[in-house]
Each structure stands twice: as structure tokens, then as C-alpha cells.
Amino acid sequence: MAITNYTELQASVAAWINRGDLTSVIPDFIALCESALQVRCKLVEFEATATVTITAGVGTLPTGFVGMRSIYWNDSTAQPLQYITPEQFDAMRSWGEGDTYFYTISGSTIRTSNTETGSAIMTYYAKFVPLSGSNASNAIITNFPDAYLYGSLVQACIYIEDDEGAAKYSSLFGNA
């Protein structure tokens, strides 16, 4: 059976687990799989660009932000910013000296080492739209239906307390 949309994925999960009593929770298995995919899956289809307003070195990340690809000041210098950990950021003593500017992410906030006000252009990974009755397809199910299937089966095996099956499908999900 080909898996090209949400309905076919639900049918495949049902067929693979061979349990008629779990039909009502299969959407939960898919949603839990998607939670893992939101973190693991970095496809170019999920890259987005945004302009972030920075006020006194602090800005709000765009809705759906998952991870940074690149960021630079939106001014005549187009100065790139380099990532450092929040711990390194807090330990810095000289903000914005020289030609290097740093940023860190804390929750839904971006902080920059120079406490300027302006804007920055970022390219970032955004969350993908989950599958549903009204959104039957996305780039993951189109390109990697096996990731959806195996990830959903991991969740099904956890639900029915099948440790051996969960381990097997977890390995296949990781490879997919």
C-alpha cells in the first residue's frame, strides 16, 4: 500500500499493528510521531526567512521557530552574528567590541551581544504543518512516508506495551 496522505497513513498503521481496537488512537500515534519529527526533520521545505526587530539587544523569535540557520544585521554592514550558548553569553564582559557580534537564544527570545536597536534577517527552520483531515499531505509524507509509518508504529508499540516492537520500529524510524 502506498502512503501518500493522512488517510493512507492511518490505514497503514492500522494494518501493521493488526489491532482493530486501536483505530480511535491512531491519530494520537501520528501526532506523537510528528512531535519527534518537528525536532528531527530539517528539510529545506521548512526553512523560512524573517526580519526580527531587536530593541536594546533583545528580540522575539518568529512563531514556529525550531532552529537557526543564519542571522545578520539588516543594515549597511550586514554584519553576521555568531551563536554562543546562553552560559557563554552571560559570561561575556565586552559586548560588541571588534568586528564579531554574538547571539544566543533563550526561550522565544533572541539576545545579541551588541545592545543596539535595529533589525536582523534570519533564515531558520520552522515547524511544519501537521497532518489532519484538512491537511492531508506535507513534504515529509511526500518524501519520507516510511518515517511517518515507523514513527507512528513506535508510539503504537509503546501504547500496547510491546517493548520489542518499539525497539525495532525505533531503529527503523531513526534510519528513515
C-alpha positions in Angstrom: 0.0 0.0 0.0 1.3 3.4 -1.0 1.3 6.1 1.7 0.8 9.5 0.2 -1.7 11.1 2.6 -3.1 11.2 6.1 -5.9 8.7 5.4 -3.5 6.2 3.8 -1.1 6.6 6.8 -3.9 5.8 9.2 -4.8 2.7 7.2 -1.2 1.5 7.1 -0.7 2.0 10.8 -3.9 0.0 11.5 -2.8 -2.8 9.1 0.7 -3.0 10.6 -0.4 -3.2 14.2 -3.3 -5.5 13.2 -5.4 -4.3 16.1 -9.0 -3.2 15.3 -9.5 -1.8 18.8 -6.8 0.9 18.3 -8.4 2.7 15.4 -9.5 5.7 17.6 -6.0 6.3 18.9 -4.1 6.0 15.7 -4.3 9.8 15.2 -2.6 10.2 18.6 0.2 7.9 17.4 0.7 10.0 14.3 0.6 13.3 16.4 3.2 11.9 18.8 5.4 10.8 15.8 5.1 14.4 14.4 6.3 15.8 17.7 9.5 13.8 17.2 9.7 14.8 13.5 9.4 18.5 14.4 12.7 18.2 16.2 14.5 15.7 14.0 13.4 16.7 10.5 15.3 19.5 8.8 14.1 19.8 5.2 14.7 22.8 3.0 10.9 23.0 2.6 10.7 24.0 6.3 13.2 26.9 6.0 11.8 30.4 6.4 13.2 33.9 6.4 12.1 36.6 8.8 13.0 40.1 9.9 13.3 40.4 13.6 13.1 43.7 15.4 15.9 44.0 18.0 15.4 46.5 20.8 18.3 47.1 23.1 19.8 43.7 22.2 16.6 41.7 22.6 14.1 40.4 20.0 11.2 37.9 19.8 11.7 34.8 17.6 9.1 34.2 14.9 6.2 31.8 15.6 7.1 28.3 14.7 10.9 28.8 15.1 12.7 25.5 15.6 16.3 26.3 14.9 18.6 28.9 13.4 20.4 28.6 10.0 21.9 32.1 9.8 21.3 35.6 11.0 22.8 39.0 10.1 22.1 42.7 10.9 19.8 44.4 8.4 22.0 47.5 7.9 24.7 48.7 5.6 27.2 46.4 7.2 25.1 43.2 7.0 27.2 42.0 10.0 26.7 38.3 10.6 26.0 37.1 14.2 27.6 34.0 15.6 25.8 31.7 18.0 27.1 31.2 21.6 25.5 29.3 24.4 23.4 31.2 27.0 26.1 30.4 29.6 28.8 31.9 27.3 26.6 34.9 26.6 26.0 35.6 30.3 29.7 35.3 31.0 30.8 37.8 28.3 32.3 41.0 29.6 32.8 43.1 26.4 29.6 43.4 24.4 30.0 44.0 20.7 33.7 45.0 20.7 35.5 44.4 17.4 34.0 43.0 14.3 32.3 40.0 15.9 28.8 40.0 17.2 27.2 37.1 19.0 23.7 36.0 19.7 22.0 33.4 21.9 18.5 32.1 22.2 16.6 31.9 25.5 13.1 30.5 25.2 11.4 32.5 22.5 13.8 35.4 22.7 17.0 36.2 20.8 19.6 38.3 22.6 22.5 40.0 20.8 25.9 40.9 22.2 25.6 44.5 21.0 22.7 46.1 22.7 21.7 48.1 19.6 18.3 48.6 18.3 17.6 47.6 14.7 16.6 44.6 12.8 18.1 41.3 11.8 17.4 39.0 8.9 17.3 35.3 9.9 16.9 32.1 8.0 15.6 29.5 10.3 13.9 26.1 10.5 10.1 26.5 11.0 7.7 23.9 12.3 5.8 22.0 9.6 2.0 21.8 9.5 0.9 18.5 11.0 -1.3 16.1 9.0 -5.0 16.2 9.7 -8.3 15.7 7.9 -8.0 19.2 6.5 -4.2 18.9 5.8 -3.8 15.5 4.2 -0.3 15.9 2.9 3.0 17.6 3.6 6.7 17.4 2.5 7.5 14.6 4.9 4.8 12.2 3.9 5.5 13.0 0.3 9.3 12.4 0.6 9.6 10.1 3.6 6.4 8.1 4.2 8.4 5.5 6.0 9.4 8.0 8.7 5.8 8.7 9.4 4.9 5.0 9.4 7.7 3.8 11.6 7.4 6.8 14.0 3.7 6.1 14.4 4.4 2.4 15.0 6.9 3.2 17.7 4.1 5.1 19.5 1.6 2.3 18.9 4.1 -0.3 20.4 4.6 2.0 23.4 0.9 2.2 23.9 0.3 -1.6 23.8 3.5 -2.1 25.9 5.4 -4.0 23.2 9.0 -3.2 24.1 10.4 -5.4 21.4 8.3 -3.9 18.7 9.0 -0.4 20.0 12.8 -1.0 19.8 12.5 -2.5 16.3 10.4 0.4 14.9 12.5 3.0 16.8 15.6 1.8 14.9 13.7 1.9 11.6 12.4 5.4 12.4 15.9 6.6 13.2 17.1 5.3 9.9 14.2 6.8 7.9 
